[in-house]
């Protein structure tokens, strides 16, 4: 246990006092709440004299004792409201202990209390609750970080700032962050609305939400390093999934026409303000469709999300006003590279591409094949410049082992990514359903693995067996929920849209919060 501060010792002593007075600081029975603070503030009218019997619960966030009466501020899930506590109202008989000893001396900021009373307006016009009953619900043993006031030297204005602004502390102790920085809550509410809007959109189209394994005997469906674990009873290695693609395609083989899953995926790679080791994707597979059809779906669905969250298609992200209104701009990968760098990649050999990359100051390593070089050029010189939502289509075949070869362009596949605010938000294909071609692509991946590519795919015999039974032509999509949430909530870092981002252990001296790239 940590060393107790003076404040914490005082609070523990108060806990003992409550016990001596026969007051349970952590009662079991429910406290019936009938209104929220914000509801009262929005709807109270003095002339109607409504809200005459209210019951609220929440944290005490400030107290001003003025003899026989006190003012306090109560914060519940909706917001804050003032309490007026009068000694003779909460202690109608001879015994004034509840006010004199408990309320005045044993209540601390952060304590949870339940109050009953009636709503009125104070002399200065503040809507408040005239408390008639007061009950302890939970004693807080650690003080919350205090809000301090400072005078802005330039304007002379009083400004409040919070002691709890250090990002590392905020991510590590999100429970405190949410209490003292209530605006943080809004991003998470929007994130939930975003998922809800996508779910509603897909359900309206008749697609089935499914669940597939997180622990997989083979990791597949993406290019990434996995987390590895061990199952004792079966004495076998298992991997946390890097994607759920291969399982969802097995369901298309099995006869479902449209399936989707909001999946937690895990990738054992670096952390940054765009990467957390676990992240959320929504993957969707629809039979008898192709990637052109899927582009239309993505535009329509993301436009719907923007409208649901913001009531308009325009969203402010940093200094950029991003417009999700359909249709979005479309480039092939080759067109985009030529447009932004002047380099024409068509028909270039690996050596020629290596030389061109060098001229563009793109760092390469010897394990990189042709596709990876093109990807690096794109990532360095094109992606950061794509601010408005843009579809990039038609990728080199080596880069996309699970996508169908292009119907008219040799060496390419039918794939697109949507890029927005300089980052990929989704990836989609006309899915490869030719089992012979799929086996050959897996084998090429094995060769890349031998060259030292740690992200190369493994060969999944059971998936190939499923394809051999026949998979209809299918369009597939993976869309990053964390990245999309960052954009839709104007958040600078993935850690701001994850309640509990991954952190280094607390006792290490080094800087724990992931640094901006």
C-alpha positions in Angstrom: 0.0 0.0 0.0 1.2 3.5 -0.7 2.3 5.9 2.0 -0.7 7.8 3.3 -0.8 11.6 3.0 -1.9 13.8 5.8 -5.3 14.3 4.0 -5.8 10.6 3.7 -5.1 10.0 7.4 -7.7 12.8 8.3 -10.3 11.1 6.0 -9.7 7.7 7.6 -10.2 9.3 11.0 -13.5 10.7 9.8 -14.4 7.2 8.7 -13.9 6.0 12.3 -16.0 8.9 13.7 -18.9 8.0 11.4 -18.7 4.4 12.7 -18.7 5.7 16.3 -21.9 7.7 15.5 -23.5 4.6 14.2 -23.5 5.9 10.6 -22.7 3.4 7.9 -20.3 5.1 5.4 -21.0 2.4 2.8 -24.7 1.5 3.2 -26.1 -1.5 1.2 -29.7 -0.5 0.6 -30.6 1.4 -2.6 -31.1 5.1 -2.6 -34.1 6.0 -4.9 -33.1 8.7 -7.4 -36.0 10.4 -9.3 -34.3 13.3 -11.0 -31.0 14.3 -12.5 -29.4 17.7 -11.8 -29.5 18.9 -15.4 -33.1 17.9 -15.8 -34.0 20.2 -12.9 -31.9 23.1 -14.2 -33.5 22.8 -17.6 -37.1 22.4 -16.5 -37.6 24.2 -13.2 -40.0 27.2 -13.3 -40.5 29.2 -10.0 -44.0 30.3 -11.0 -45.1 26.7 -11.5 -43.2 25.7 -8.3 -42.6 22.3 -9.9 -40.0 19.7 -8.5 -41.4 19.8 -5.0 -40.2 16.3 -4.1 -36.9 15.5 -5.6 -34.3 12.8 -4.7 -30.8 13.1 -6.1 -27.5 11.4 -5.5 -23.9 12.3 -6.4 -20.6 13.6 -5.2 -20.1 16.7 -3.1 -17.9 19.0 -5.1 -17.8 22.1 -2.8 -19.1 23.2 0.6 -19.6 26.6 2.1 -20.6 26.5 5.8 -22.4 29.6 7.2 -23.4 28.6 10.8 -26.8 27.1 10.9 -27.0 26.9 7.1 -24.6 25.7 4.4 -24.4 25.7 0.6 -22.8 22.7 -1.2 -22.5 21.6 -4.8 -23.7 18.1 -5.9 -22.4 16.5 -9.1 -24.3 13.6 -10.6 -23.9 11.9 -14.1 -25.7 14.9 -15.8 -24.0 17.9 -14.2 -23.9 20.0 -11.0 -26.6 21.6 -8.9 -26.4 23.7 -5.7 -27.7 22.3 -2.3 -29.0 24.5 0.5 -28.7 22.6 3.8 -30.4 24.1 6.9 -29.6 22.6 10.3 -33.2 22.7 11.6 -34.6 21.1 8.4 -32.3 18.1 8.3 -32.4 17.8 12.2 -36.1 18.6 13.0 -35.8 17.4 16.7 -33.5 18.2 19.6 -30.6 16.1 18.2 -28.6 18.3 15.8 -25.7 15.7 15.3 -26.5 15.1 11.7 -25.8 18.8 10.8 -23.3 19.8 13.5 -21.1 16.8 13.5 -21.8 14.9 10.3 -22.5 17.5 7.6 -20.2 20.2 9.0 -17.3 18.1 10.1 -17.3 14.7 8.4 -18.3 15.4 4.8 -15.4 15.7 2.4 -15.2 16.8 -1.2 -15.7 13.7 -3.3 -18.1 11.9 -0.9 -21.2 10.4 -2.3 -24.4 11.5 -0.7 -28.1 11.2 -1.3 -30.4 14.1 -0.7 -34.2 14.7 -0.8 -35.9 18.0 -0.8 -37.7 20.7 -2.9 -36.4 23.0 -5.6 -36.3 26.7 -5.2 -34.4 29.8 -6.4 -32.0 31.6 -4.1 -31.9 35.4 -3.6 -29.3 35.7 -6.4 -31.5 33.6 -8.7 -29.6 30.2 -8.6 -31.8 27.1 -8.9 -31.0 25.0 -5.8 -32.3 22.1 -3.7 -33.6 22.9 -0.3 -32.5 19.7 1.4 -34.9 18.0 3.9 -33.1 14.6 4.1 -29.4 13.8 3.9 -27.8 10.4 3.7 -24.2 9.2 3.4 -23.7 6.8 0.4 -19.9 6.4 0.1 -17.0 8.0 1.9 -14.1 9.1 -0.4 -10.7 8.3 1.2 -8.5 10.1 -1.3 -8.9 13.8 -2.1 -9.8 14.7 -5.7 -7.3 17.0 -7.5 -8.5 20.5 -6.7 -9.6 23.1 -9.3 -7.4 26.2 -8.8 -8.1 29.7 -9.9 -5.5 31.9 -11.5 -5.7 35.5 -12.8 -4.7 35.9 -16.5 -2.1 38.7 -16.3 -2.9 40.0 -19.8 -6.7 40.3 -19.3 -7.1 40.4 -15.6 -9.7 37.6 -16.0 -10.1 34.9 -13.3 -9.5 31.5 -15.0 -10.0 28.1 -13.4 -7.6 25.4 -14.3 -7.4 21.8 -13.1 -4.6 20.1 -11.3 -5.3 17.0 -13.3 -4.1 17.9 -16.8 -1.0 15.7 -17.2 -2.0 13.2 -20.0 -0.2 10.3 -18.4 -2.1 10.7 -15.2 -5.3 11.3 -17.0 -5.0 8.1 -19.1 -3.8 6.0 -16.1 -6.5 7.2 -13.7 -9.4 7.8 -16.2 -11.9 7.5 -13.2 -10.4 10.7 -11.8 -10.2 12.4 -15.2 -13.9 11.8 -15.8 -14.8 13.4 -12.4 -12.6 16.5 -12.6 -12.7 17.1 -16.4 -16.4 16.5 -17.3 -15.9 17.5 -20.9 -13.9 14.3 -21.4 -17.1 12.4 -21.1 -18.5 13.9 -24.3 -16.0 12.2 -26.6 -16.9 8.8 -25.1 -20.6 9.4 -25.4 -20.1 10.3 -29.1 -18.0 7.2 -29.6 -20.9 5.0 -28.3 -23.3 6.9 -30.6 -21.0 6.3 -33.5 -21.0 2.5 -33.0 -24.8 2.6 -32.5 -25.3 4.6 -35.7 -23.2 2.0 -37.7 -25.0 -0.9 -36.1 -28.4 0.6 -36.9 -27.3 1.2 -40.5 -26.1 -2.4 -41.0 -29.1 -3.9 -39.2 -31.5 -1.9 -41.4 -29.8 -3.5 -44.4 -30.5 -7.0 -42.9 -26.9 -8.0 -42.1 -26.3 -10.3 -39.2 -24.1 -9.2 -36.3 -21.9 -12.2 -35.2 -19.1 -13.2 -32.9 -15.9 -15.1 -33.9 -12.9 -16.3 -31.8 -10.4 -13.9 -30.3 -8.1 -16.8 -29.4 -7.0 -18.3 -32.7 -4.7 -21.3 -33.4 -3.4 -19.4 -36.5 -3.5 -15.6 -36.7 -4.6 -14.3 -40.1 -6.5 -11.8 -42.1 -4.0 -8.9 -41.9 -0.3 -8.1 -41.9 0.8 -7.7 -38.3 2.8 -9.3 -35.5 0.5 -11.2 -33.0 0.4 -11.6 -29.3 1.1 -15.2 -28.3 -0.4 -17.2 -25.5 -0.7 -20.9 -24.3 -3.6 -23.1 -23.6 -2.7 -25.5 -20.8 -5.3 -28.3 -21.2 -4.7 -28.6 -25.0 -1.0 -27.8 -24.6 -1.1 -25.6 -27.7 0.0 -22.1 -28.7 -2.9 -19.7 -29.4 -2.7 -16.2 -30.7 -4.9 -13.1 -30.0 -6.5 -12.3 -33.2 -5.0 -9.6 -35.5 -8.3 -9.6 -37.5 -11.4 -11.7 -37.8 -11.5 -11.8 -41.6 -10.9 -15.5 -42.2 -13.7 -16.5 -39.8 -16.2 -14.1 -41.3 -15.4 -15.4 -44.8 -16.0 -19.0 -43.5 -19.5 -17.8 -42.6 -20.1 -16.5 -46.1 -19.0 -20.0 -47.3 -21.6 -21.4 -44.9 -24.4 -19.5 -46.5 -24.9 -16.2 -44.8 -25.3 -13.3 -47.2 -24.1 -10.5 -45.0 -22.2 -10.7 -41.7 -20.5 -8.1 -39.5 -18.6 -8.0 -36.2 -17.4 -5.2 -34.0 -14.1 -6.9 -33.0 -11.4 -6.2 -30.5 -8.1 -6.9 -32.4 -4.6 -7.1 -31.1 -1.3 -6.2 -32.8 2.1 -6.5 -31.1 3.6 -3.4 -32.5 4.7 0.1 -31.6 2.5 2.6 -29.7 1.9 6.1 -30.8 -1.0 8.6 -30.8 -2.5 6.5 -33.6 -1.7 3.0 -32.3 -2.8 1.0 -29.2 -2.0 -2.7 -28.9 -5.7 -3.5 -28.8 -8.1 -1.6 -31.0 -11.6 -2.0 -32.4 -12.6 -2.7 -36.0 -15.9 -3.3 -37.6 -15.5 -5.9 -40.3 -18.3 -6.6 -42.8 -18.7 -9.2 -45.6 -21.5 -9.2 -48.2 -22.0 -11.9 -50.8 -22.5 -11.1 -54.5 -21.0 -7.6 -54.2 -17.7 -6.0 -55.3 -15.4 -3.2 -54.1 -17.2 -0.5 -56.1 -20.4 -1.3 -54.3 -18.6 -1.3 -51.0 -17.2 2.2 -51.7 -20.7 3.5 -52.0 -21.7 1.8 -48.7 -18.8 3.3 -46.8 -19.5 6.8 -48.1 -23.2 6.5 -47.1 -22.5 4.9 -43.7 -19.8 7.4 -42.6 -21.9 10.3 -43.9 -24.8 8.9 -41.8 -22.5 8.8 -38.7 -21.4 12.4 -39.1 -25.1 13.5 -39.4 -26.1 11.5 -36.3 -23.3 12.9 -34.2 -23.1 16.5 -35.5 -26.4 17.1 -37.4 -24.3 18.0 -40.4 -21.7 16.4 -42.7 -19.0 18.9 -41.8 -16.7 18.1 -38.8 -14.0 20.3 -37.4 -10.7 18.3 -36.9 -7.8 20.4 -35.6 -7.5 23.3 -38.1 -9.3 21.3 -40.9 -13.0 21.3 -41.7 -13.7 17.9 -43.0 -16.7 17.2 -45.1 -18.1 13.7 -45.3 -20.8 14.5 -47.8 -21.0 12.0 -50.7 -19.4 11.5 -53.2 -15.8 11.4 -52.0 -12.8 11.9 -54.2 -11.3 8.8 -55.8 -7.7 8.1 -57.0 -6.0 4.8 -58.0 -2.8 4.3 -55.9 -0.6 5.0 -59.0 -2.6 8.2 -59.8 -2.2 9.4 -56.2 1.5 8.8 -56.2 2.0 10.5 -59.5 -0.3 13.4 -58.5 1.7 14.1 -55.3 5.3 13.1 -56.3 5.4 13.1 -60.1 6.6 9.5 -60.0 5.0 7.0 -62.4 5.2 3.6 -60.7 3.7 1.6 -63.6 5.9 -1.2 -64.9 8.9 -0.2 -62.6 11.1 -3.0 -61.3 12.0 -3.4 -57.6 15.5 -1.8 -58.3 13.9 1.2 -60.1 11.4 1.7 -57.3 14.2 1.4 -54.7 16.2 4.2 -56.6 13.1 6.4 -56.9 12.3 5.9 -53.1 15.9 7.0 -52.3 15.4 10.2 -54.4 12.3 10.9 -52.4 14.1 10.4 -49.1 12.0 7.4 -48.2 13.8 5.0 -45.8 13.8 1.4 -46.8 15.2 -1.9 -45.5 16.5 -4.9 -47.5 13.5 -7.2 -46.6 11.1 -4.9 -48.4 9.7 -6.2 -51.7 8.2 -4.1 -54.5 4.8 -3.7 -52.9 6.2 -2.6 -49.5 8.4 0.0 -51.3 5.3 1.4 -53.0 3.5 1.4 -49.7 6.4 3.4 -48.0 6.4 6.0 -50.8 2.6 6.3 -50.5 2.8 6.5 -46.7 5.5 9.2 -46.7 4.4 11.5 -49.6 0.7 10.9 -50.2 -1.3 9.8 -47.2 -0.4 12.8 -45.0 -1.8 15.1 -47.7 -5.2 13.5 -48.0 -7.3 15.5 -45.6 -10.8 15.3 -47.0 -12.1 11.7 -47.2 -10.6 10.1 -50.3 -10.7 6.6 -51.7 -7.4 5.1 -52.9 -8.0 2.1 -55.1 -6.2 -0.6 -57.1 -3.2 -1.7 -55.0 -0.2 -3.9 -56.1 -1.1 -7.6 -55.8 1.8 -8.4 -53.5 0.5 -5.9 -50.9 -2.9 -7.6 -50.7 -2.8 -11.4 -50.3 -6.6 -11.7 -49.6 -7.9 -9.4 -52.4 -9.1 -10.5 -55.9 -6.9 -9.8 -58.9 -8.1 -6.7 -60.8 -10.6 -7.5 -63.6 -8.7 -5.4 -66.1 -5.3 -4.2 -64.7 -2.6 -6.9 -64.5 -0.5 -6.9 -61.3 -3.1 -5.0 -59.3 -6.0 -6.1 -57.0 -9.5 -4.8 -56.4 -8.9 -3.0 -53.1 -9.6 0.4 -51.7 -8.7 2.3 -48.5 -10.5 5.4 -47.3 -8.0 8.0 -46.1 -9.1 11.0 -44.0 -7.2 13.6 -42.1 -4.0 12.0 -43.3 -4.8 8.5 -41.9 -6.3 5.3 -43.2 -9.8 4.7 -41.7 -10.8 1.7 -43.6 -9.6 -1.1 -45.9 -11.8 -3.1 -48.3 -11.6 -5.7 -51.2 -13.4 -7.6 -53.7 -12.5 -10.7 -51.8 -10.3 -13.4 -53.2 -12.5 -16.5 -53.6 -10.3 -18.6 -56.0 -8.7 -21.2 -53.7 -5.8 -22.0 -56.1 -4.8 -18.3 -56.4 -5.3 -17.9 -52.6 -2.9 -20.8 -51.9 -0.3 -19.3 -54.3 -0.6 -15.9 -52.5 -0.1 -17.5 -49.1 3.0 -19.2 -50.4 4.4 -15.9 -51.6 3.8 -14.6 -48.1 5.8 -17.5 -46.6 8.7 -16.5 -48.9 8.5 -12.8 -47.6 8.5 -14.3 -44.1 11.8 -16.1 -44.9 13.2 -12.7 -46.2 12.6 -11.3 -42.7 9.2 -9.7 -43.0 7.8 -10.1 -39.5 4.3 -9.1 -40.7 4.0 -11.7 -43.5 0.9 -13.9 -43.3 0.8 -17.5 -42.3 -0.8 -20.3 -44.4 -4.2 -21.3 -43.1 -5.1 -24.8 -44.5 -8.6 -24.8 -43.0 -9.4 -21.5 -44.6 -8.2 -22.8 -48.0 -10.4 -25.9 -47.4 -13.4 -23.6 -46.8 -12.7 -21.8 -50.1 -12.4 -25.1 -51.9 -16.1 -25.8 -50.9 -16.9 -22.5 -52.8 -17.3 -18.9 -51.6 -19.5 -16.7 -53.6 -18.1 -13.4 -55.0 -18.0 -11.2 -51.9 -17.1 -7.6 -50.9 -15.3 -7.2 -47.5 -14.6 -4.2 -45.3 -12.6 -3.4 -42.2 -13.2 0.1 -40.6 -11.2 1.3 -37.7 -13.5 2.5 -34.9 -10.8 4.2 -32.8 -9.5 6.2 -35.8 -13.0 7.2 -36.9 -13.8 8.2 -33.3 -10.7 10.4 -33.2 -11.9 12.3 -36.3 -15.6 12.5 -35.2 -14.7 13.8 -31.8 -11.8 16.1 -32.9 -9.3 14.1 -30.6 -5.6 14.5 -31.2 -4.7 11.1 -29.9 -6.1 7.5 -29.9 -5.6 7.6 -26.1 -8.4 10.2 -25.9 -11.0 7.9 -27.4 -10.0 4.8 -25.3 -11.2 4.8 -21.7 -8.2 2.8 -20.6 -5.3 3.0 -23.1 -2.3 0.7 -22.6 0.4 2.2 -20.4 3.8 1.2 -19.2 4.0 -0.1 -15.6 3.6 2.8 -13.1 6.9 2.3 -11.3 9.1 2.9 -14.3 10.8 6.2 -14.3 10.6 6.8 -18.0 7.9 8.8 -19.6 4.8 6.5 -19.9 2.4 8.4 -22.1 3.0 7.6 -25.8 4.6 10.6 -27.4 3.0 12.3 -30.4 4.7 11.1 -33.6 
